[in-house]
Amino acid sequence: MVDANVSVQAIFENWYKMAVAIGIAVIGVAGGLTVMFAVVIARFRHRKDQNARFSQGEASLRASERKLKSYVEMAADWFWEQDTNLYFVRDARIPLTSLPTDVGKSRWK
C-alpha cells in the first residue's frame, strides 16, 4: 500500500542530501587536483631553472678548468722544476717536464 499523503520533497529528501554531498565531494576533489597539478608544475619549473643554473655553472667550471690547465702547462717549466736555489730538478710526480741535460743547472748556466 502506498501512502498518497507523502510529499515529493519528503520522498526525495535523502536523495537531495546525497546529491549535495556528492556535489561538494566533486568540488573538493576538483580543487585538490587543481592544487596538486599546480604544485607539480611549479616543481617542474623549479627543476628546469635549477638544471639551467647547473649547466651554466658546469660551463663556467669547464672554462676555468681550461684556463688553469693552460696556465699550469705554461708555468710548469718555470715553477715546478726549480729547487730553492733555482736549479732545475726532475720531479718524479710530473713526468717528462724537464730535459735530462737541464737537471742540476740553473737558468743562467
C-alpha positions in Angstrom: 0.0 0.0 0.0 1.3 3.4 -0.9 0.7 6.5 1.2 -0.6 9.3 -1.0 -0.2 11.9 1.6 3.6 11.9 1.5 5.0 14.9 -0.4 7.5 14.6 -3.2 10.0 16.6 -1.2 9.8 14.1 1.7 10.3 11.2 -0.7 13.4 12.6 -2.3 14.8 14.2 0.9 17.6 11.6 1.3 18.3 11.8 -2.4 18.8 15.6 -2.2 21.1 15.2 0.7 23.2 12.6 -1.1 23.3 14.7 -4.3 24.5 17.7 -2.3 27.2 15.6 -0.6 28.3 14.2 -3.9 28.4 17.7 -5.4 30.6 19.0 -2.5 32.9 16.0 -2.8 33.3 16.6 -6.6 34.1 20.2 -6.0 36.6 19.2 -3.3 38.3 16.6 -5.5 38.5 19.1 -8.4 40.1 21.7 -6.0 42.5 19.1 -4.7 43.5 18.1 -8.2 44.0 21.7 -9.2 46.3 22.3 -6.3 48.2 19.1 -6.9 48.8 19.9 -10.6 49.9 23.5 -9.7 52.4 22.1 -7.3 53.7 19.5 -9.8 54.0 22.2 -12.5 55.9 24.5 -10.0 58.3 21.7 -9.2 59.0 21.0 -12.9 59.7 24.7 -13.5 61.9 24.9 -10.4 63.8 21.8 -11.7 64.2 23.3 -15.2 65.6 26.6 -13.7 67.9 24.5 -11.4 69.2 22.5 -14.4 69.8 25.7 -16.3 71.9 27.1 -13.4 73.8 23.8 -13.1 74.6 23.9 -16.8 75.8 27.4 -16.6 77.9 26.5 -13.5 79.3 23.5 -15.3 80.2 25.5 -18.4 81.9 28.1 -16.2 83.8 25.4 -14.3 85.0 23.9 -17.6 86.2 27.2 -18.8 88.0 27.9 -15.6 89.5 24.4 -15.7 90.8 25.0 -19.3 92.3 28.3 -18.2 94.0 26.7 -15.2 95.3 23.8 -17.3 96.7 26.2 -19.8 98.4 28.2 -17.1 99.8 25.0 -15.5 101.2 23.8 -18.8 102.8 27.2 -19.4 104.1 27.7 -15.9 105.3 24.1 -15.2 108.8 24.7 -16.6 109.4 27.8 -14.5 107.8 27.0 -11.2 107.8 23.3 -10.7 111.1 22.2 -12.0 113.4 24.5 -9.9 114.5 23.9 -6.4 115.0 26.6 -3.7 118.4 27.6 -5.2 116.8 27.9 -8.7 118.5 24.8 -10.0 116.5 22.6 -12.4 115.4 19.3 -10.8 113.4 16.4 -12.2 110.2 16.0 -10.2 109.1 12.3 -10.4 105.4 13.3 -9.9 105.5 15.4 -13.2 106.8 13.1 -15.9 108.9 14.5 -18.8 108.8 18.1 -17.6 112.5 18.8 -18.0 115.2 17.6 -20.3 117.9 15.4 -18.7 120.6 17.9 -19.7 119.0 20.7 -17.6 119.0 18.8 -14.3 121.5 20.3 -11.8 121.9 23.6 -13.8 120.4 27.0 -13.1 118.8 29.2 -15.6 121.9 31.3 -16.1 124.3 28.4 -16.6 
